[in-house]
């Protein structure tokens, strides 16, 4: 297969239970010469690799890559580096895509030479029942702008599964996923937006996120929850590093707004949902934020509520006093 228009990168880890339903999701684009499907086995301990290879053997456009376990970000990076498509898309093995929408958006991305085209997603349960929640609410749609403009219009860095992104844009700018963290989508989508010059967001719904008990965010031990929260501090620090790359006031304000908002969300989450947390963990979070110059929160935030409540959060003894009522 040569010069596909799209490479669809799908990390698979201990995913035997999902491969049959994944095959059904992919059915509309199997054996298509213009769409490359890349299954990246991320060191699975079950029979995922063999099952994936058997599946790939039936279709000319399915490629299976095998690597040591490194997490979803590592698997996606491996897929990107081995992809051939003009554009990249990302699918989790247990989610679904509307390929009619994806193909329409791909045509538009090519016609307008876009770095990124964004679309919306919907949440569904394991039975396929639709939940009326969308991912983003912007003030501007269907307008060719920079990623910075869309950040100003209200785009909140989040899932990368709502993008078709030009592979050349990713490779030429070294915009790979940060490995080893649980919020890699937030971190990379922010960097993509800051660097992209030709972006369009649409209201089209192209992705369906299946909510189930096996997801990282829905089945947390104390250790996983604490890593999940501490990784928010890591993401905020990574975002802050982008200040050095931009001299314009607008760009610098956007960088500050985004890393400050990540810090605010982290602290607010700890206060609202302290289950499985203790004082030593909260102290470690504050120490990490202080070491990276992220606490007290300084500069702009995204919402009025964040702006006013930051004065409470920045009063450390008051914030700790409130928390002490909830923490062990």
C-alpha positions as CSV (number, residue, x, y, z in Angstrom):
1,X,0.0,0.0,0.0
2,X,1.4,3.4,-0.9
3,X,0.7,7.0,0.1
4,X,-2.5,6.5,2.2
5,X,-4.4,9.7,3.0
6,X,-4.9,8.7,6.6
7,X,-3.1,6.5,9.2
8,X,-5.4,5.4,12.0
9,X,-3.2,4.6,15.1
10,X,-4.8,2.2,17.6
11,X,-2.8,1.2,20.8
12,X,-3.8,-2.3,22.0
13,X,-2.9,-3.6,25.4
14,X,-4.4,-6.8,26.8
15,X,-7.2,-6.1,24.5
16,X,-8.4,-9.5,23.3
17,X,-11.8,-8.9,24.7
18,X,-12.2,-5.7,22.5
19,X,-10.7,-6.9,19.2
20,X,-13.9,-8.5,17.9
21,X,-15.9,-5.3,18.5
22,X,-13.0,-3.3,17.1
23,X,-13.1,-5.3,13.9
24,X,-16.7,-4.4,13.6
25,X,-15.9,-0.7,14.1
26,X,-13.2,-0.8,11.4
27,X,-15.3,-2.7,8.9
28,X,-16.2,0.3,6.7
29,X,-12.5,1.1,6.1
30,X,-10.9,-2.4,5.8
31,X,-9.1,-3.1,2.6
32,X,-9.0,0.6,1.7
33,X,-5.9,1.6,-0.1
34,X,-6.3,5.3,1.1
35,X,-6.6,4.4,4.8
36,X,-3.8,2.7,6.8
37,X,-4.8,1.0,10.1
38,X,-2.0,0.6,12.6
39,X,-2.5,-1.7,15.6
40,X,0.3,-1.1,18.1
41,X,0.6,-3.9,20.6
42,X,2.0,-2.3,23.7
43,X,3.6,-5.4,25.3
44,X,0.4,-7.2,26.0
45,X,0.5,-10.2,28.4
46,X,-2.5,-12.0,26.8
47,X,-3.0,-13.2,23.3
48,X,-3.6,-9.7,21.8
49,X,-0.6,-9.8,19.5
50,X,-1.4,-13.2,17.9
51,X,-5.1,-12.3,17.6
52,X,-4.2,-8.9,16.0
53,X,-1.8,-10.6,13.6
54,X,-4.5,-13.1,12.5
55,X,-6.9,-10.2,12.0
56,X,-4.3,-8.2,10.0
57,X,-3.6,-11.1,7.8
58,X,-7.0,-10.9,6.3
59,X,-6.7,-7.2,5.1
60,X,-4.2,-5.4,3.0
61,X,-4.4,-2.1,5.0
62,X,-3.9,-3.4,8.5
63,X,-0.4,-3.3,10.0
64,X,0.5,-4.7,13.4
65,X,3.5,-3.3,15.3
66,X,4.9,-4.9,18.5
67,X,6.8,-3.1,21.2
68,X,7.6,-3.4,24.9
69,X,5.0,-2.0,27.3
70,X,5.3,1.7,27.7
71,X,1.8,3.1,27.9
72,X,-0.6,4.7,25.4
73,X,1.6,7.7,24.7
74,X,4.5,5.5,23.9
75,X,2.4,3.3,21.6
76,X,1.0,6.3,19.8
77,X,4.5,7.7,19.3
78,X,5.6,4.4,17.9
79,X,2.6,4.4,15.5
80,X,3.3,7.9,14.4
81,X,6.9,7.1,13.6
82,X,5.9,4.1,11.5
83,X,2.9,5.7,9.8
84,X,2.7,6.6,6.1
85,X,-0.5,8.6,5.9
86,X,-0.8,12.3,5.1
87,X,-3.0,12.7,8.2
88,X,-3.1,10.9,11.5
89,X,-6.1,9.9,13.6
90,X,-6.2,8.1,16.9
91,X,-8.7,5.5,18.2
92,X,-8.8,3.6,21.5
93,X,-9.5,-0.1,21.1
94,X,-12.8,0.0,23.0
95,X,-14.2,3.2,21.4
96,X,-16.0,3.9,18.1
97,X,-15.7,6.2,15.1
98,X,-18.1,7.4,12.4
99,X,-16.0,6.9,9.3
100,X,-18.4,8.7,7.1
101,X,-17.8,11.8,9.1
102,X,-14.0,11.1,9.3
103,X,-13.8,10.8,5.5
104,X,-15.7,14.0,4.9
105,X,-13.3,15.8,7.3
106,X,-10.3,14.3,5.7
107,X,-11.4,15.7,2.3
108,X,-11.8,19.1,3.9
109,X,-8.4,18.9,5.6
110,X,-6.7,18.1,2.4
111,X,-8.5,20.7,0.4
112,X,-7.6,23.5,2.8
113,X,-4.1,22.2,3.6
114,X,-5.0,22.1,7.3
115,X,-2.6,21.3,10.1
116,X,-5.5,20.1,12.3
117,X,-9.2,19.6,11.8
118,X,-11.2,19.1,15.0
119,X,-14.6,17.5,15.5
120,X,-16.8,16.6,18.5
121,X,-17.4,13.4,20.4
122,X,-20.2,11.9,22.4
123,X,-20.1,9.6,25.4
124,X,-21.9,6.3,25.2
125,X,-22.2,3.4,27.6
126,X,-21.1,-0.2,26.8
127,X,-24.5,-0.9,25.3
128,X,-24.2,2.0,22.9
129,X,-26.7,4.3,24.6
130,X,-25.9,7.9,23.9
131,X,-25.2,10.3,26.7
132,X,-25.9,14.0,25.9
133,X,-22.5,15.3,26.6
134,X,-20.1,17.0,24.1
135,X,-16.4,17.6,24.6
136,X,-16.0,21.2,23.6
137,X,-18.1,24.4,23.5
138,X,-16.4,27.0,21.4
139,X,-17.4,30.5,20.4
140,X,-16.2,29.9,16.8
141,X,-16.7,27.0,14.4
142,X,-15.9,26.3,10.8
143,X,-13.5,29.2,10.5
144,X,-9.9,28.8,9.3
145,X,-7.8,30.1,12.2
146,X,-4.6,29.4,14.1
147,X,-4.6,27.0,17.0
148,X,-3.9,30.1,19.2
149,X,-7.1,31.7,18.0
150,X,-9.1,28.6,18.9
151,X,-7.5,28.5,22.3
152,X,-8.8,32.1,22.7
153,X,-12.2,31.0,21.4
154,X,-12.5,28.5,24.3
155,X,-10.9,25.3,23.2
156,X,-9.9,23.3,26.3
157,X,-7.0,20.9,25.7
158,X,-8.3,17.4,26.1
159,X,-8.7,14.2,24.1
160,X,-6.6,14.0,20.9
161,X,-9.1,11.5,19.5
162,X,-11.1,14.4,18.1
163,X,-8.5,15.5,15.7
164,X,-7.1,14.7,12.2
165,X,-3.6,16.1,12.4
166,X,-1.1,16.4,9.5
167,X,1.7,14.0,10.0
168,X,4.2,16.4,8.5
169,X,3.1,19.0,11.1
170,X,3.8,16.6,13.9
171,X,7.1,15.3,12.5
172,X,8.6,18.6,11.4
173,X,7.9,20.2,14.8
174,X,8.7,17.2,17.0
175,X,5.3,17.2,18.5
176,X,5.2,13.8,20.1
177,X,3.3,12.6,23.1
178,X,4.9,13.0,26.6
179,X,5.4,9.5,27.8
180,X,4.9,8.2,31.3
181,X,2.0,10.4,32.3
182,X,-1.7,9.9,32.4
183,X,-2.7,13.3,31.0
184,X,-0.7,13.1,27.8
185,X,-3.7,14.2,25.7
186,X,-4.0,17.5,27.5
187,X,-0.3,18.2,27.3
188,X,0.1,17.4,23.6
189,X,-3.2,18.9,22.4
190,X,-2.1,22.2,24.0
191,X,1.3,22.1,22.2
192,X,-0.4,21.2,18.9
193,X,-2.7,24.2,19.2
194,X,0.1,26.5,20.1
195,X,2.0,25.5,17.0
196,X,-0.7,25.0,14.4
197,X,-1.2,27.7,11.8
198,X,-4.2,26.3,9.9
199,X,-6.9,24.8,12.1
200,X,-10.7,24.3,11.7
201,X,-13.1,23.1,14.4
202,X,-16.4,21.6,13.3
203,X,-19.6,20.5,15.1
204,X,-19.5,17.1,13.3
205,X,-19.6,14.1,15.7
206,X,-16.9,11.7,14.6
207,X,-15.9,9.8,17.8
208,X,-17.8,7.9,20.5
209,X,-16.1,7.4,23.8
210,X,-17.3,4.2,25.6
211,X,-17.5,4.7,29.3
212,X,-16.9,1.5,31.3
213,X,-15.4,0.4,34.6
214,X,-12.1,-0.7,33.1
215,X,-11.0,2.8,32.1
216,X,-8.1,4.6,33.9
217,X,-10.4,7.3,35.2
218,X,-13.2,5.1,36.3
219,X,-11.4,2.4,38.3
220,X,-8.8,4.0,40.6
221,X,-6.8,2.6,43.4
222,X,-5.3,5.1,45.9
223,X,-1.9,4.8,44.1
224,X,-3.5,5.3,40.6
225,X,-5.6,8.3,41.8
226,X,-2.5,9.9,43.4
227,X,-0.5,9.5,40.2
228,X,-3.4,10.8,38.1
229,X,-3.5,13.9,40.2
230,X,0.3,14.4,40.5
231,X,0.6,14.1,36.7
232,X,-1.6,17.2,36.5
233,X,1.2,19.1,38.2
234,X,3.6,17.6,35.7
235,X,1.4,18.7,32.8
236,X,1.2,22.2,34.2
237,X,5.0,22.4,34.4
238,X,5.3,21.1,30.9
239,X,2.9,23.8,29.7
240,X,4.8,26.5,31.6
241,X,7.9,25.6,29.7
242,X,6.2,26.8,26.5
243,X,6.6,30.4,27.8
244,X,10.2,30.4,26.5
245,X,9.1,29.7,23.0
246,X,6.7,32.7,22.6
247,X,7.4,36.4,22.9
248,X,3.9,37.7,21.9
249,X,1.6,38.9,24.7
250,X,-1.3,36.9,23.4
251,X,0.6,33.7,23.2
252,X,2.2,34.2,26.7
253,X,-1.2,35.0,28.2
254,X,-2.6,31.8,26.7
255,X,0.2,29.7,28.1
256,X,-0.3,31.2,31.6
257,X,-4.1,30.7,31.4
258,X,-3.7,27.1,30.5
259,X,-1.1,26.0,33.0
260,X,-2.8,28.1,35.7
261,X,-6.1,26.4,34.9
262,X,-4.5,23.0,35.2
263,X,-3.2,23.9,38.6
264,X,-6.5,25.3,39.7
265,X,-8.4,22.2,38.5
266,X,-5.9,20.0,40.4
267,X,-6.3,21.9,43.7
268,X,-10.1,22.0,43.3
269,X,-10.3,18.3,42.5
270,X,-8.3,17.5,45.7
271,X,-10.6,19.7,47.8
272,X,-13.9,18.4,46.2
273,X,-12.9,14.7,46.1
274,X,-10.3,13.9,48.8
275,X,-11.2,10.2,49.0
276,X,-8.0,8.0,49.0
277,X,-5.9,11.1,49.7
278,X,-4.0,12.1,52.8
279,X,-2.2,15.1,54.2
280,X,1.2,13.8,53.1
281,X,0.1,13.5,49.5
282,X,-1.4,17.0,49.5
283,X,1.9,18.4,51.0
284,X,3.8,16.6,48.2
285,X,1.6,18.2,45.5
286,X,2.0,21.7,46.9
287,X,5.8,21.1,47.2
288,X,5.9,20.0,43.6
289,X,3.9,23.0,42.4
290,X,6.1,25.4,44.5
291,X,9.3,23.9,43.1
292,X,8.0,24.5,39.5
293,X,6.9,28.1,40.3
294,X,3.2,27.2,39.9
295,X,2.0,27.9,43.4
296,X,0.7,30.3,44.5
297,X,-1.2,30.7,41.3
298,X,-0.2,33.9,39.5
299,X,-1.6,35.5,36.4
300,X,-4.8,34.9,34.3
301,X,-7.2,32.0,34.6
302,X,-10.1,31.0,32.3
303,X,-13.2,31.6,34.2
304,X,-14.6,34.1,36.7
305,X,-15.1,31.4,39.3
306,X,-11.5,30.4,39.0
307,X,-10.3,33.9,39.2
308,X,-12.1,34.7,42.4
309,X,-11.5,31.4,44.1
310,X,-7.8,31.5,43.5
311,X,-7.4,33.9,46.4
312,X,-8.7,31.2,48.7
313,X,-6.4,28.6,47.1
314,X,-3.4,31.0,47.3
315,X,-4.0,31.4,51.1
316,X,-2.2,28.3,52.0
317,X,-3.1,28.0,55.6
318,X,-6.8,28.6,54.9
319,X,-6.8,26.1,52.1
320,X,-5.1,23.5,54.3
321,X,-7.5,24.3,57.1
322,X,-10.4,23.5,54.8
323,X,-8.8,20.3,53.6
324,X,-8.0,19.2,57.1
325,X,-11.6,18.8,57.8
326,X,-11.7,16.1,55.1
327,X,-8.2,14.5,55.1
328,X,-6.9,11.8,57.4
